[in-house]
Amino acid sequence: MQIPILDLKAQYDTCRDEVVRAITGVCESQAFALGPAVAEFEQKVAEYCACKHAIGVSSGTDALLVSLMALDIAPGDQVITTPFSFFATAGSIARLGAKPVFVDVDPHSYNIDPDRIEQRITEKTKAIMPVHVFGQMAQMKPITEIARRHNIAVIEDAAQAIGASQNGTKAGAFGHCGCFSFYPSKNLSAFGDGGLVVTNSDALADKIKILRNHGQNPPYFYGIIGGNFRLDSIQAAVLTVKLNYLDKWNEKRRRHAALYDKIFADSPLKPPKVEPNNLSIYHQYTVTASDRDQLQKFLTENKISSAVFYPKPLHLQDCFADLGYREGDLPVAEKLCTEVLSLPIYPELTAEQVEYVAKTALEFYGSD
Ligand SMILES: *Cc1c(COP(=O)(O)O)cnc(C)c1O
């Protein structure tokens, strides 16, 4: 049995007619830039996340960048974040000349450890950017309390977490800004790049709308410097269709995760731990394993794809050498990078396939 890490064709098969109709609708209208399709998608996401505003942008990376710009993050400022994330989290901070300040993660949820944040706050700290890694939210109550105490902003990197919630509140709704990505591998995925910012602040929403269109307001007059961060109408039309399926897809991922959890209980593979106040959308199902690289090789030999997210923590990347971090500075994240392995979890998998992946993985340890 051959099992890929993701099967976008299988998803396309479940919504092809609707998606093609939606794309054709945009073609017929010829309204490609910030047309009615974008406005409709924004309204649907705002409702879905129970946030006042949603602003479609060109990618998850640009959602982070434009949020930081809207909050006036500038050279010399510091932004606290996690070293265990996709590059764009820290990249967007550094691109504005600000300094990412990395705080170690919790070994079970893989998310930023709130207890380690406050000791890294200085007079230059302007924001905290938690990441809801693999679809499980970082603990937002302590994070927002610290931010309030120090009068700094919170930007949620919710690129992997649309539909996740904590105590019933959706990812993206806790911070000043919540940032989503619709990159093809994400739980809600476009036919190309796309992103979105949610916020409950009228002022931030207005500013982000201006920034995503070069800073122009009114047309051809520029009070601030923005960029082209617009969401494509065709992508918005695709995403509006797929948003209707998202909860069902996420529920299927949770079912697969529960099956993996059951099979991996008391085994050499440690399942991810979801905290009791969290509803995860399992963007990834990521275990920790000894002999990780050998296990991955064994799975590949058995035609099962898996992935290492992430092989190297952000604080040790060459491009951040100037920040002065050394190996051993953030030991939890560093160790995770040697142990994590993400297994196939996409909704269209069957229970038999999940079982096959899990049992094959345990076979590697000779404990099946
Ligand atoms: C995917 C991702 C991004 C970037 O999103 P793009 O749409 O690819 O630009 C940012 N942060 C995290 C945590 C991501 O997973």
The ligand as an ORCA input file, in Angstrom:
! r2SCAN-3c Opt
* xyz 0 1
  C       2.723     28.086      6.054
  C       3.176     28.917      7.178
  C       3.490     30.281      7.039
  C       3.573     30.957      5.704
  O       2.467     30.870      4.910
  P       2.588     31.033      3.322
  O       1.159     31.123      2.887
  O       3.290     29.835      2.787
  O       3.334     32.286      3.052
  C       3.795     31.009      8.162
  N       3.845     30.432      9.376
  C       3.595     29.126      9.555
  C       3.646     28.570     10.928
  C       3.272     28.320      8.464
  O       3.048     27.028      8.653
*
